[in-house]
Amino acid sequence: MQRCGDVIMMPAPECQLTSVPGYIVYSACGSFWVPMLGMIVFYWKIYKTADESLQSLLLSKLPLHYLLLLLLHPKANISHGLPVHKL
């Protein structure tokens, strides 16, 4: 404690990090490993869905210009052979 005029100054408390191994593992898992594994699973599902969509487009026997049209304009309707945009 220090005295500065009429005010008594108390030292600021220091923040102590814990060194308990169980808490360190729990904290690391909750803040990094579990979210990372979740993101990997979700991105894998997105990748597989996109890959299946692309494979079905490539196997559909459509001419290349229709495939490009579908990739560039996903709302294009080519069911009758001519590209018609849906509103």
Buried (B, 14 or more C-beta within 10 A) or exposed (E): EEEEEEEEEEEEEEEEEEEEEEEEEEEEEEEEEEEEEEEEEEEEEEEEEEEEEEEEEEEEEBEEEBBEBBEEEEEBEBEEEEEEEEE
